[in-house]
Amino acid sequence: MTVKTLVTSVTALLALGGFSAVSAADNSATTTAVAASSQPAGINDTYPGLASGGLTFAQLADLPQGTVLKASELTIAEKDIVDQIANAPREVQDQLRKNAFFVLEQIATRALLLKEAKAGTGGAVANADERALIQDYLGKLADKVTVGDEEIAAFYSSNKDAVGGAELDKVKPQIAAYLRQQKQQELVDQRIRTLGQRTTVEVSAAWVKRQAEPARDNPVDKARSSGKPTFANFGAKGCIPCDKMEPIREAIRRKYEGKLNVVFIHVGNEQILASRYGVQAIPLLVFFDAEGKEVFRHMGFFPQEKIEAKLAEMGVK
């Protein structure tokens, strides 16, 4: 079961077609390492994990009142964010107000990608459709992705139960297609995350400070900042594999009480939070260490013994 139908308002903000502008993983550790040497006022230096897409490497700066972002000739005003939220479906407007930084990141990501897409055409795009330009630009990047036989064999070996015990030759094309799609998404995500390394992007320090607290007012971010490891389960009622995860999740909660945060997020009720965390299909299971850094994620049903094995790797026993 995909959540694309549940995040219509977010995809409307970006209109990027089949490519998500939300990172599928938390890269705050990498961000911090780079920021420490070249961008000491980086957003994720001061607010780890707040940016997950095109503003991952943006810098905090003192900007004129009413201006929230500047990047070369691109300027985004606070009014632009307010207008964007006002034009979103009513049922997600409150969520978007709490996540105004996320809205800014989507607007900026689209604008910065469009600039790169136009640059790649040599300027012959006067009347071109902006959405098509971005799709074509990202599509050309994704088309370069290949999947080797060793990757397919390794995936098959680790997921025999998921293919019902079928022989490798019978499921090889499906596995190859799945792995290629995953690698394409990772490549696109990485291209988006590093926009701020290719263009200097400045975001209002005062505005970000006001937005950080409400953005973190959700079960996942609260758990990540608790000092304990976290097991987050994004799903929905009525989704068969999600429902199968429920008794497993509760068993994990009981077994690791006091040692592990166990959080369930209904993506139908938390559409923006799901989009922030790069949820593209459910159930999605995300593991965070005691420092709040993502260490692993799994899409689909995951048996209890495999969850416990992953927790053991993290030192949770």
Backbone as numpy.savetxt, mean C-alpha at the origin, in Angstrom:
# Nx Ny Nz CAx CAy CAz Cx Cy Cz
-11.83 -12.98 -3.50 -12.68 -11.78 -3.50 -11.79 -10.54 -3.50
-11.96 -9.68 -4.48 -11.15 -8.47 -4.53 -11.85 -7.34 -3.82
-11.09 -6.30 -3.49 -11.68 -5.14 -2.81 -11.74 -3.95 -3.74
-11.49 -4.14 -5.03 -11.51 -3.01 -5.96 -12.87 -2.32 -5.96
-13.95 -3.12 -5.81 -15.27 -2.51 -5.80 -15.52 -1.74 -4.53
-14.75 -2.01 -3.49 -14.95 -1.34 -2.21 -14.17 -0.04 -2.10
-13.23 0.20 -3.00 -12.40 1.40 -2.92 -12.58 2.27 -4.15
-13.82 2.31 -4.66 -14.11 3.09 -5.84 -13.71 4.55 -5.68
-13.96 5.10 -4.49 -13.66 6.51 -4.27 -12.17 6.78 -4.40
-11.35 5.82 -3.97 -9.91 6.02 -4.02 -9.40 5.90 -5.45
-9.88 4.89 -6.17 -9.44 4.74 -7.55 -9.94 5.90 -8.39
-11.06 6.51 -7.98 -11.55 7.68 -8.71 -10.60 8.86 -8.53
-9.98 8.94 -7.35 -9.02 10.01 -7.11 -7.82 9.88 -8.04
-7.40 8.64 -8.25 -6.19 8.41 -9.05 -6.49 8.11 -10.51
-7.53 7.31 -10.73 -7.89 6.89 -12.09 -6.68 6.30 -12.81
-6.01 5.34 -12.14 -4.81 4.73 -12.72 -5.10 3.36 -13.32
-6.36 3.03 -13.49 -6.65 1.75 -14.11 -6.30 0.60 -13.19
-5.58 -0.41 -13.73 -5.29 -1.62 -12.98 -4.10 -1.53 -12.05
-3.44 -0.40 -11.98 -2.25 -0.28 -11.15 -2.56 0.50 -9.90
-2.14 -0.05 -8.76 -2.36 0.62 -7.49 -1.23 1.58 -7.18
-1.59 2.76 -6.69 -0.56 3.71 -6.28 -0.27 3.60 -4.81
-0.81 2.56 -4.17 -0.56 2.36 -2.77 0.43 1.23 -2.61
1.44 1.44 -1.80 2.49 0.45 -1.62 1.92 -0.82 -1.03
2.44 -1.93 -1.51 2.03 -3.20 -0.98 2.85 -3.64 0.20
3.76 -2.84 0.63 4.58 -3.18 1.78 5.07 -1.92 2.45
5.42 -2.07 3.73 5.96 -0.95 4.48 7.45 -0.87 4.26
7.92 0.26 3.75 9.33 0.41 3.44 9.98 1.49 4.29
9.47 1.66 5.52 9.97 2.72 6.37 11.43 2.54 6.73
11.91 1.27 6.82 13.30 1.06 7.18 14.23 1.55 6.08
13.88 1.21 4.82 14.68 1.66 3.70 14.62 3.17 3.58
13.41 3.70 3.76 13.23 5.14 3.68 14.11 5.85 4.70
14.12 5.34 5.93 14.89 5.98 6.99 16.37 5.97 6.68
16.85 4.84 6.11 18.27 4.74 5.80 18.68 5.78 4.78
17.85 5.96 3.74 18.16 6.94 2.71 18.04 8.35 3.26
16.95 8.58 4.03 16.70 9.93 4.54 17.81 10.38 5.49
18.35 9.43 6.24 19.36 9.80 7.22 20.59 10.41 6.57
20.87 9.97 5.33 22.08 10.45 4.69 21.84 11.65 3.78
20.62 11.77 3.19 20.42 12.82 2.20 19.21 13.70 2.44
18.21 13.22 3.19 16.99 13.98 3.39 16.59 13.93 4.86
17.32 14.62 5.74 17.05 14.53 7.18 15.66 14.99 7.57
14.99 15.78 6.72 13.64 16.25 7.03 12.60 15.45 6.27
12.90 14.19 5.98 11.97 13.35 5.24 10.71 13.06 6.04
9.58 12.90 5.33 8.30 12.63 5.99 8.37 11.35 6.80
8.87 10.26 6.20 8.89 8.99 6.92 9.98 8.93 7.97
10.88 9.90 7.98 11.83 10.04 9.08 11.10 10.52 10.33
10.25 11.50 10.14 9.53 12.11 11.26 8.25 11.36 11.59
7.58 10.85 10.56 6.31 10.13 10.75 6.40 8.77 10.05
7.10 7.81 10.65 7.32 6.50 9.99 6.03 5.85 9.53
6.02 5.44 8.27 4.88 4.72 7.72 3.72 5.58 7.26
3.76 6.89 7.51 2.64 7.75 7.10 2.51 7.79 5.59
3.63 7.95 4.90 3.63 7.93 3.44 3.92 6.51 2.97
3.18 6.07 1.96 3.39 4.71 1.47 3.47 4.66 -0.05
3.29 5.80 -0.71 3.32 5.83 -2.16 4.26 6.88 -2.68
3.74 7.80 -3.48 4.57 8.78 -4.16 5.23 9.80 -3.27
4.83 9.89 -2.00 5.45 10.86 -1.08 6.40 10.19 -0.09
6.74 8.94 -0.34 7.62 8.21 0.57 8.94 8.95 0.81
9.48 9.56 -0.23 10.76 10.26 -0.11 10.60 11.79 -0.16
9.41 12.26 0.10 9.18 13.71 0.12 9.82 14.33 1.36
10.12 15.62 1.27 10.76 16.35 2.36 9.77 17.29 3.04
9.90 17.43 4.34 9.12 18.41 5.08 9.75 19.78 4.90
8.91 20.80 4.73 9.43 22.14 4.48 8.43 23.18 4.97
8.91 24.40 5.15 8.03 25.54 5.47 7.52 26.12 4.16
6.23 25.93 3.90 5.63 26.42 2.66 4.66 27.56 2.97
4.35 28.38 1.98 3.40 29.49 2.20 2.06 28.97 2.72
1.39 29.77 3.51 0.10 29.37 4.06 -0.86 28.99 2.94
-1.54 27.87 3.12 -2.49 27.39 2.13 -1.89 26.46 1.11
-0.56 26.40 1.02 0.13 25.50 0.10 0.60 24.28 0.87
0.25 23.08 0.38 0.64 21.86 1.10 1.75 21.09 0.40
1.95 21.35 -0.90 3.00 20.62 -1.62 3.53 21.44 -2.78
4.86 21.34 -2.98 5.52 21.93 -4.14 6.52 20.92 -4.67
6.51 20.76 -6.00 7.46 19.88 -6.66 7.69 20.43 -8.06
8.81 21.12 -8.24 9.09 21.78 -9.51 7.94 22.73 -9.82
7.27 22.57 -10.97 6.17 23.47 -11.32 4.83 23.05 -10.71
4.80 21.91 -10.00 3.57 21.42 -9.38 3.35 22.06 -8.02
2.16 22.65 -7.81 1.77 23.19 -6.51 0.38 22.68 -6.18
0.23 22.16 -4.97 -1.07 21.67 -4.51 -1.46 22.47 -3.28
-2.65 23.04 -3.31 -3.14 23.86 -2.20 -4.03 23.03 -1.28
-4.16 23.49 -0.05 -5.03 22.80 0.90 -6.46 22.76 0.37
-6.87 23.79 -0.34 -8.21 23.83 -0.91 -8.43 22.70 -1.91
-7.37 22.32 -2.63 -7.48 21.21 -3.58 -7.86 19.92 -2.86
-7.30 19.71 -1.67 -7.60 18.50 -0.90 -9.04 18.55 -0.41
-9.44 19.70 0.11 -10.81 19.86 0.61 -11.81 19.61 -0.52
-11.54 20.16 -1.70 -12.45 19.98 -2.84 -12.50 18.51 -3.27
-11.35 17.86 -3.26 -11.31 16.45 -3.67 -12.14 15.59 -2.74
-12.04 15.85 -1.45 -12.83 15.09 -0.49 -14.32 15.38 -0.65
-14.65 16.63 -0.89 -16.06 17.02 -1.06 -16.68 16.35 -2.28
-15.86 16.04 -3.28 -16.36 15.41 -4.51 -16.39 13.88 -4.42
-15.85 13.34 -3.34 -15.84 11.88 -3.17 -17.21 11.40 -2.72
-17.52 10.11 -2.88 -18.80 9.58 -2.38 -18.98 9.90 -0.90
-20.20 10.25 -0.54 -20.49 10.69 0.82 -20.07 9.66 1.87
-20.20 8.37 1.55 -19.94 7.34 2.55 -18.47 7.22 2.95
-17.58 7.81 2.16 -16.16 7.72 2.53 -15.57 9.09 2.87
-16.36 10.12 2.86 -15.82 11.46 3.11 -15.21 11.59 4.50
-15.86 11.02 5.52 -15.30 11.11 6.87 -13.97 10.38 6.96
-13.90 9.22 6.31 -12.63 8.47 6.29 -11.54 9.27 5.60
-11.89 9.94 4.53 -10.91 10.73 3.79 -10.45 11.95 4.59
-11.36 12.55 5.34 -10.95 13.70 6.16 -9.92 13.27 7.20
-10.08 12.07 7.76 -9.09 11.56 8.71 -7.78 11.22 8.00
-7.86 10.97 6.72 -6.70 10.56 5.95 -6.39 11.56 4.84
-6.41 12.84 5.19 -6.16 13.89 4.20 -4.76 13.76 3.59
-3.80 13.28 4.38 -2.46 13.08 3.82 -2.51 12.04 2.70
-3.30 11.00 2.90 -3.46 9.97 1.87 -4.04 10.59 0.59
-5.01 11.48 0.74 -5.60 12.15 -0.41 -4.53 12.96 -1.14
-3.74 13.72 -0.37 -2.65 14.48 -0.98 -1.70 13.56 -1.73
-1.38 12.43 -1.13 -0.43 11.50 -1.76 -0.97 10.98 -3.09
-2.27 10.72 -3.14 -2.86 10.24 -4.39 -2.84 11.32 -5.48
-3.20 12.56 -5.09 -3.20 13.66 -6.06 -1.78 13.90 -6.59
-0.81 13.95 -5.67 0.57 14.21 -6.06 1.13 13.07 -6.91
0.81 11.84 -6.54 1.31 10.68 -7.28 0.84 10.73 -8.73
-0.44 11.01 -8.91 -0.96 11.08 -10.28 -0.26 12.18 -11.07
-0.10 13.36 -10.47 0.52 14.49 -11.17 1.98 14.20 -11.52
2.71 13.59 -10.58 4.12 13.30 -10.82 4.30 12.19 -11.85
3.42 11.20 -11.81 3.47 10.13 -12.82 3.14 10.68 -14.20
2.16 11.57 -14.25 1.78 12.16 -15.53 2.95 12.94 -16.12
3.67 13.66 -15.28 4.83 14.41 -15.74 5.87 13.46 -16.34
6.14 12.34 -15.68 7.11 11.38 -16.20 6.61 10.72 -17.47
5.31 10.44 -17.50 4.74 9.81 -18.70 4.86 10.73 -19.91
4.58 12.02 -19.70 4.68 12.98 -20.79 6.13 13.14 -21.25
7.04 13.14 -20.28 8.46 13.26 -20.64 8.92 12.10 -21.51
8.34 10.94 -21.27 8.73 9.76 -22.04 8.19 9.74 -23.45
7.26 10.65 -23.76 6.69 10.69 -25.11 7.36 11.75 -25.97
8.29 12.50 -25.39 8.96 13.55 -26.15 8.12 14.80 -26.32
7.03 14.90 -25.54 6.21 16.12 -25.56 5.07 16.11 -26.56
4.92 15.02 -27.33 3.86 14.97 -28.35 2.57 14.43 -27.75
2.03 15.12 -26.73 0.87 14.62 -26.01 -0.15 15.71 -25.74
-0.21 16.69 -26.58 -1.06 17.85 -26.30 -2.50 17.48 -25.99
-3.09 16.57 -26.75 -4.49 16.22 -26.56 -4.67 14.79 -26.05
-3.61 14.21 -25.52 -3.68 12.82 -25.08 -4.47 12.70 -23.79
-5.14 11.57 -23.62 -5.88 11.27 -22.40 -4.88 11.00 -21.28
-5.01 11.72 -20.15 -4.03 11.61 -19.08 -4.02 10.21 -18.47
-5.20 9.65 -18.27 -5.27 8.30 -17.69 -4.58 7.30 -18.60
-4.82 7.41 -19.90 -4.21 6.48 -20.84 -2.69 6.64 -20.86
-2.22 7.87 -20.74 -0.78 8.11 -20.71 -0.12 7.41 -19.53
-0.73 7.54 -18.36 -0.17 6.92 -17.15 -0.22 5.41 -17.27
-1.35 4.90 -17.74 -1.47 3.45 -17.90 -0.42 2.91 -18.87
-0.23 3.62 -19.95 0.76 3.18 -20.94 2.16 3.22 -20.36
2.46 4.28 -19.61 3.77 4.44 -19.00 4.07 3.30 -18.02
3.12 3.02 -17.12 3.31 1.96 -16.15 3.25 0.58 -16.81
2.40 0.48 -17.83 2.28 -0.79 -18.54 3.57 -1.21 -19.22
4.27 -0.24 -19.78 5.55 -0.55 -20.43 6.58 -1.04 -19.42
6.55 -0.47 -18.21 7.44 -0.95 -17.16 7.08 -2.39 -16.78
5.78 -2.63 -16.61 5.33 -3.95 -16.17 5.59 -5.03 -17.21
5.55 -4.65 -18.48 5.75 -5.63 -19.55 7.15 -6.25 -19.53
8.08 -5.60 -18.85 9.45 -6.10 -18.80 9.62 -7.27 -17.83
8.62 -7.51 -17.01 8.72 -8.52 -15.97 8.64 -9.92 -16.55
9.51 -10.81 -16.08 9.49 -12.22 -16.48 9.49 -13.09 -15.24
9.07 -14.33 -15.42 9.04 -15.30 -14.32 9.77 -16.55 -14.77
10.74 -17.00 -13.98 11.53 -18.18 -14.33 10.95 -19.47 -13.79
11.40 -20.58 -14.35 10.93 -21.90 -13.92 11.25 -22.16 -12.44
12.39 -21.66 -11.99 12.77 -21.88 -10.59 11.80 -21.18 -9.65
11.34 -19.99 -10.02 10.37 -19.27 -9.20 9.05 -20.02 -9.14
8.64 -20.55 -10.29 7.39 -21.31 -10.36 7.47 -22.56 -9.50
8.60 -23.27 -9.61 8.77 -24.51 -8.84 8.80 -24.22 -7.34
9.45 -23.13 -6.95 9.53 -22.78 -5.54 8.15 -22.44 -4.98
7.37 -21.68 -5.76 6.01 -21.33 -5.33 5.16 -22.59 -5.21
5.26 -23.48 -6.19 4.48 -24.72 -6.17 4.82 -25.55 -4.94
6.12 -25.64 -4.64 6.57 -26.45 -3.51 6.01 -25.92 -2.19
5.88 -24.62 -2.08 5.40 -24.01 -0.83 3.89 -23.90 -0.74
3.20 -24.15 -1.86 1.75 -23.94 -1.88 0.99 -25.10 -2.52
1.49 -26.30 -2.32 0.81 -27.46 -2.92 -0.63 -27.58 -2.45
-0.87 -27.25 -1.17 -2.23 -27.36 -0.65 -3.18 -26.39 -1.33
-2.65 -25.24 -1.77 -3.49 -24.23 -2.40 -3.93 -24.63 -3.80
-3.21 -25.56 -4.42 -3.58 -26.00 -5.77 -4.23 -27.37 -5.74
-4.64 -27.79 -4.57 -5.37 -29.04 -4.44 -4.56 -30.27 -4.77
-3.24 -30.19 -4.65 -2.39 -31.34 -4.92 -2.18 -31.63 -6.39
-2.61 -30.73 -7.26 -2.43 -30.94 -8.71 -0.94 -30.96 -9.06
-0.61 -31.71 -10.12 0.78 -31.77 -10.54 1.23 -30.43 -11.11
2.52 -30.16 -10.99 3.06 -28.87 -11.40 2.75 -28.54 -12.85
2.91 -29.49 -13.74 2.68 -29.22 -15.17 1.27 -28.73 -15.45
0.31 -29.17 -14.63 -1.08 -28.81 -14.87 -1.42 -27.39 -14.38
-0.65 -26.91 -13.43 -0.95 -25.59 -12.87 0.15 -24.57 -13.17
1.16 -24.98 -13.91 2.30 -24.09 -14.18 1.89 -22.78 -14.85
1.02 -22.80 -15.88 0.63 -21.52 -16.52 -0.07 -20.57 -15.54
-0.94 -21.12 -14.68 -1.65 -20.28 -13.73 -0.69 -19.69 -12.68
0.26 -20.51 -12.23 1.24 -20.01 -11.26 2.11 -18.93 -11.88
2.52 -19.17 -13.13 3.37 -18.18 -13.82 2.63 -16.85 -13.96
1.34 -16.92 -14.33 0.56 -15.70 -14.49 0.40 -14.97 -13.16
0.16 -15.74 -12.09 0.01 -15.14 -10.77 1.30 -14.46 -10.32
2.43 -15.16 -10.47 3.71 -14.60 -10.04 4.09 -13.38 -10.88
3.79 -13.42 -12.16 4.11 -12.28 -13.02 3.30 -11.06 -12.59
2.03 -11.28 -12.28 1.19 -10.18 -11.84 1.72 -9.58 -10.54
2.16 -10.45 -9.61 2.70 -9.98 -8.34 3.97 -9.16 -8.56
4.85 -9.66 -9.43 6.11 -8.96 -9.70 5.86 -7.63 -10.43
4.87 -7.63 -11.32 4.53 -6.39 -12.00 4.05 -5.34 -11.00
3.20 -5.77 -10.06 2.70 -4.83 -9.06 3.83 -4.30 -8.21
4.76 -5.18 -7.83 5.90 -4.75 -7.01 6.75 -3.73 -7.77
6.94 -3.96 -9.07 7.75 -3.04 -9.87 7.07 -1.67 -9.96
5.77 -1.67 -10.21 5.02 -0.42 -10.30 5.03 0.30 -8.96
4.81 -0.45 -7.87 4.83 0.14 -6.53 6.18 0.80 -6.27
7.25 0.11 -6.63 8.58 0.66 -6.40 8.81 1.93 -7.22
8.32 1.93 -8.45 8.45 3.12 -9.30 7.73 4.30 -8.67
6.56 4.03 -8.10 5.78 5.09 -7.48 6.43 5.57 -6.19
6.89 4.63 -5.37 7.51 5.01 -4.09 8.72 5.91 -4.28
9.44 5.72 -5.37 10.70 6.47 -5.57 10.52 7.74 -6.38
9.29 8.19 -6.56 9.06 9.44 -7.28 9.84 10.59 -6.64
9.86 10.61 -5.32 10.54 11.68 -4.60 12.05 11.63 -4.67
12.59 10.54 -5.21 14.04 10.46 -5.44 14.40 11.01 -6.81
13.43 11.06 -7.70 13.69 11.56 -9.06 13.29 13.03 -9.21
12.41 13.50 -8.32 11.96 14.89 -8.31 11.92 15.37 -6.87
12.46 16.53 -6.58 12.39 17.08 -5.23 10.94 17.46 -4.90
10.41 16.84 -3.88 9.02 17.08 -3.46 9.03 17.62 -2.04
8.45 18.79 -1.83 8.36 19.39 -0.51 6.90 19.44 -0.06
6.68 19.06 1.20 5.33 19.06 1.76 5.35 19.92 3.03
4.30 20.68 3.23 4.21 21.58 4.37 4.35 20.82 5.69
5.40 21.16 6.47 5.64 20.49 7.75 4.50 20.74 8.72
3.97 21.96 8.74 2.89 22.30 9.67 1.62 21.52 9.32
1.32 21.41 8.04 0.11 20.70 7.61 0.22 19.21 7.91
1.38 18.62 7.63 1.57 17.19 7.89 1.44 16.90 9.38
1.97 17.77 10.22 1.87 17.58 11.67 0.42 17.50 12.10
-0.44 18.32 11.49 -1.87 18.30 11.85 -2.55 17.02 11.36
-2.07 16.47 10.26 -2.73 15.30 9.66 -2.26 13.97 10.24
-1.07 13.96 10.83 -0.48 12.69 11.28 -1.32 12.00 12.36
-1.81 12.77 13.33 -2.55 12.16 14.44 -3.85 11.50 13.99
-4.73 12.19 13.24 -5.95 11.50 12.80 -5.67 10.34 11.86
-4.61 10.42 11.07 -4.28 9.32 10.15 -3.92 8.05 10.91
-3.37 8.21 12.10 -2.95 7.05 12.89 -4.03 6.56 13.84
-5.18 7.22 13.82 -6.28 6.84 14.70 -7.08 5.69 14.08
-6.46 4.53 14.04 -7.10 3.34 13.48 -6.47 2.11 14.15
-7.14 0.96 14.11 -6.65 -0.22 14.84 -5.26 -0.68 14.43
-4.93 -0.59 13.15 -3.63 -1.11 12.69 -2.48 -0.23 13.18
-2.59 1.07 12.97 -1.50 1.96 13.37 -1.35 2.01 14.90
-2.45 1.91 15.61 -2.37 1.87 17.07 -1.63 0.62 17.53
-1.95 -0.51 16.91 -1.28 -1.76 17.27 0.20 -1.70 16.93
0.53 -1.14 15.77 1.93 -1.06 15.34 2.78 -0.21 16.28
2.16 0.76 16.94 2.90 1.65 17.83 2.87 1.20 19.28
2.37 -0.01 19.53 2.19 -0.48 20.91 3.44 -1.08 21.52
4.45 -1.38 20.69 5.66 -2.02 21.19 5.61 -3.53 21.16
4.48 -4.08 20.66 4.34 -5.53 20.52 4.19 -5.88 19.03
4.56 -7.10 18.63 4.30 -7.53 17.25 2.80 -7.53 16.97
2.45 -7.40 15.70 1.05 -7.31 15.30 0.75 -8.25 14.14
-0.40 -8.94 14.24 -0.92 -9.77 13.16 -2.22 -9.13 12.71
-2.22 -8.53 11.52 -3.40 -7.82 11.01 -4.05 -8.62 9.90
-5.34 -8.81 10.02 -6.13 -9.59 9.06 -7.15 -8.66 8.39
-6.93 -8.34 7.12 -7.89 -7.56 6.34 -8.84 -8.54 5.66
-10.15 -8.34 5.84 -11.11 -9.26 5.23 -12.50 -8.67 5.23
-13.49 -9.56 5.10 -14.89 -9.13 5.09 -15.78 -10.32 5.41
-16.92 -10.05 6.00 -17.88 -11.10 6.27 -18.51 -11.57 4.96
-18.70 -12.88 4.84 -19.30 -13.42 3.62 -18.30 -13.84 2.57
-17.05 -13.47 2.76 -15.96 -13.93 1.88 -15.53 -15.29 2.44
-15.66 -16.36 1.65 -15.45 -17.72 2.17 -14.08 -17.91 2.80
-12.97 -17.58 2.10 -11.67 -17.76 2.76 -11.49 -16.85 3.98
-12.15 -15.68 3.96 -12.10 -14.79 5.13 -12.80 -15.45 6.32
-13.97 -16.03 6.05 -14.71 -16.69 7.13 -13.95 -17.89 7.67
-13.21 -18.57 6.81 -12.39 -19.71 7.27 -11.24 -19.25 8.14
-10.80 -18.00 7.96 -9.71 -17.47 8.77 -10.17 -17.08 10.17
-11.47 -16.84 10.35 -11.94 -16.30 11.62 -11.61 -17.19 12.81
-11.94 -18.50 12.79 -11.60 -19.33 13.96 -10.08 -19.44 14.18
-9.33 -19.41 13.09 -7.87 -19.46 13.22 -7.36 -18.19 13.87
-7.90 -17.06 13.43 -7.49 -15.77 14.00 -7.78 -15.72 15.50
-8.95 -16.20 15.89 -9.31 -16.17 17.31 -8.45 -17.14 18.11
-8.08 -18.26 17.52 -7.20 -19.21 18.21 -5.82 -18.58 18.42
-5.35 -17.86 17.43 -4.07 -17.16 17.54 -4.16 -16.09 18.62
-5.28 -15.38 18.66 -5.47 -14.33 19.67 -5.37 -14.92 21.09
-6.04 -16.06 21.29 -6.02 -16.69 22.63 -4.64 -17.23 22.98
-4.01 -17.88 22.02 -2.73 -18.53 22.29 -1.62 -17.53 22.60
-1.66 -16.36 21.94 -0.57 -15.39 22.09 -1.01 -14.13 22.86
-2.03 -14.30 23.68 -2.54 -13.16 24.45 -1.42 -12.53 25.28
-1.30 -11.21 25.18 -0.28 -10.48 25.90 1.05 -10.40 25.17
1.21 -11.21 24.13 2.47 -11.23 23.37 2.30 -10.66 21.97
1.07 -10.64 21.48 0.82 -10.30 20.09 -0.49 -9.53 19.96
-0.47 -8.46 19.17 -1.71 -7.78 18.80 -2.34 -8.53 17.64
-3.61 -8.85 17.75 -4.35 -9.50 16.67 -5.49 -8.57 16.27
-5.46 -8.11 15.03 -6.40 -7.08 14.59 -7.14 -7.56 13.33
-8.44 -7.39 13.33 -9.25 -7.68 12.13 -9.80 -6.37 11.58
-9.63 -6.16 10.29 -10.12 -4.95 9.63 -11.10 -5.34 8.54
-12.36 -4.95 8.70 -13.37 -5.20 7.68 -13.20 -4.16 6.58
-12.78 -4.60 5.40 -12.45 -3.64 4.35 -13.67 -2.88 3.84
-14.86 -3.43 4.05 -16.06 -2.70 3.66 -16.32 -1.50 4.53
-15.88 -1.58 5.79 -16.07 -0.47 6.72 -14.87 0.47 6.76
-13.71 -0.02 6.34 -12.48 0.76 6.39 -11.83 0.78 5.00
-12.55 1.37 4.05 -12.08 1.35 2.66 -10.77 2.10 2.47
-10.64 3.25 3.11 -9.44 4.06 2.93 -8.25 3.43 3.63
-8.46 2.90 4.82 -7.38 2.21 5.53 -6.90 1.01 4.71
-7.84 0.27 4.11 -7.46 -0.86 3.27 -6.63 -0.41 2.09
-7.02 0.70 1.49 -6.27 1.22 0.35 -4.89 1.70 0.78
-4.80 2.34 1.95 -3.51 2.79 2.47 -2.54 1.63 2.62
-3.07 0.47 3.02 -2.21 -0.69 3.25 -2.10 -1.59 2.02
-2.51 -1.08 0.87 -2.29 -1.81 -0.37 -3.10 -3.09 -0.51
-4.29 -3.13 0.09 -5.12 -4.33 0.02 -5.77 -4.39 -1.36
-5.45 -5.44 -2.10 -6.01 -5.62 -3.43 -6.91 -6.85 -3.52
-6.75 -7.78 -2.59 -7.61 -8.96 -2.52 -7.64 -9.42 -1.08
-8.69 -10.11 -0.70 -8.84 -10.57 0.67 -9.11 -12.07 0.70
-8.75 -12.70 1.83 -8.12 -12.13 3.01 -6.65 -11.77 2.75
-6.21 -10.70 3.41 -4.80 -10.31 3.39 -4.31 -10.32 4.83
-3.22 -11.03 5.08 -2.63 -11.14 6.41 -1.30 -10.43 6.40
-1.11 -9.48 7.34 0.11 -8.69 7.39 0.72 -8.82 8.78
2.02 -9.13 8.82 2.74 -9.31 10.06 3.70 -8.13 10.27
3.64 -7.53 11.46 4.53 -6.42 11.82 5.34 -6.82 13.05
6.61 -6.39 13.09 7.43 -6.69 14.26 7.12 -5.70 15.38
7.84 -5.82 16.49 7.56 -4.99 17.67 7.82 -3.52 17.42
8.62 -3.21 16.40 8.89 -1.81 16.06 7.87 -1.25 15.06
6.92 -2.09 14.66 5.89 -1.64 13.73 6.25 -1.81 12.27
7.39 -2.45 11.99 7.83 -2.63 10.61 7.21 -3.90 10.02
6.67 -3.77 8.81 6.11 -4.94 8.15 7.22 -5.92 7.78
6.99 -7.20 8.12 8.00 -8.21 7.82 7.49 -9.27 6.85
6.16 -9.38 6.71 5.62 -10.42 5.83 4.15 -10.14 5.58
3.68 -10.49 4.38 2.25 -10.46 4.10 1.88 -11.64 3.23
0.66 -12.11 3.40 0.17 -13.27 2.63 -1.24 -12.99 2.18
-1.51 -13.24 0.91 -2.85 -13.05 0.36 -3.53 -14.40 0.22
-4.71 -14.52 0.80 -5.45 -15.78 0.72 -5.46 -16.52 2.04
-6.11 -17.67 2.06 -6.19 -18.48 3.27 -4.80 -18.91 3.70
-4.58 -18.94 5.03 -3.27 -19.29 5.58 -3.51 -20.18 6.80
-3.07 -21.44 6.76 -3.32 -22.36 7.89 -2.67 -21.87 9.18
-3.23 -22.30 10.29 -2.73 -21.85 11.60 -1.27 -22.23 11.81
-0.88 -23.44 11.38 0.50 -23.86 11.61 1.50 -22.98 10.87
1.10 -22.47 9.69 1.99 -21.58 8.95 2.06 -20.20 9.59
0.94 -19.75 10.15 0.95 -18.48 10.87 1.87 -18.59 12.08
1.75 -19.68 12.82 2.58 -19.85 14.01 4.06 -19.99 13.64
4.34 -20.63 12.50 5.73 -20.75 12.06 6.30 -19.37 11.73
5.49 -18.53 11.11 5.95 -17.18 10.77 6.15 -16.35 12.05
5.25 -16.52 13.01 5.40 -15.81 14.28 6.66 -16.26 15.01
6.95 -17.57 14.93 8.17 -18.08 15.57 9.41 -17.45 14.95
9.39 -17.28 13.62 10.51 -16.62 12.94 10.70 -15.21 13.47
9.60 -14.57 13.87 9.65 -13.22 14.39 10.00 -13.17 15.87
10.14 -14.35 16.48 10.47 -14.40 17.90 9.28 -14.41 18.81
8.08 -14.61 18.26 6.85 -14.65 19.06 6.54 -16.10 19.36
6.60 -16.48 20.62 6.39 -17.88 20.99 5.48 -17.98 22.22
